[in-house]
Amino acid sequence: MDETIGRLLATGNTAEIFGSGSHVVKLYKSAAAKPAAFREAAIHATVEALGLPVPAVWGVREIEGRWGLVFDRASQPTFAEPMLSNPDDVPRYLDSMVRLQMRVHALAAIQFAALKVTLAASIAATGFLDARRKQVLLDGIAEMPDGDRLCHGDFHPLNILGEPSRPVIIDWLDARRGDPAADVCRSYLLLKLHAGTIAAPYLDAYCGASGLAPQSVLAWLPFVAAAKLGEGIPGERDGLLEIVG
């Protein structure tokens, strides 16, 4: 199937989303992203087979020298738009977000790579921490739970589309096998950095619905923050370093 790129719909840190009739084309910005495109397609197809609400993936394409994926088009707005524009809507969207994430965490994920190993590798590779601090973090994360549940790895309102009654989850490249508390911690950290007023209510909502202790989530915070340093997102470094300590 030949894809014709339509108008640009969204831009992320590593890829752009274009319309293409009843599909969307996610094109990585780097021309060297062929391995990432095939890896994401395989992960997404595995998640799709688990019965979660995700757009169907139709394949990997090279278009105008860039590699990317073709998905069914989900034209609904993200959860972020109403949550940031209307505070009265936040509880309703948070409840849907939490229920959806708990549905993800209910699934065993033996076929996925280990989240803890990925976090440790990112900590070891970052250039923003000295060797002593890295070693303290690596020793600490080794003692954290491994877990065997499905973790999205980047679960936040921009990656959830639709109405609270029928949400759709996108962007599964970072899906891993691990401890749900670590995945919740990543979501909490993202909200803390970019939508601070929603972070604490999200954590309260997830822990209240799941029975997970907030301390179990926050115990992951220095490790998740240290691993995120390597992503190089503008404006995040100082906040992450403060958390890492």
Order of alpha helices (4+ residues) and beta strands (2+ residues): beta-beta-beta-alpha-beta-beta-alpha-alpha-alpha-alpha-beta-beta-beta-beta-alpha-alpha-alpha-alpha-alpha
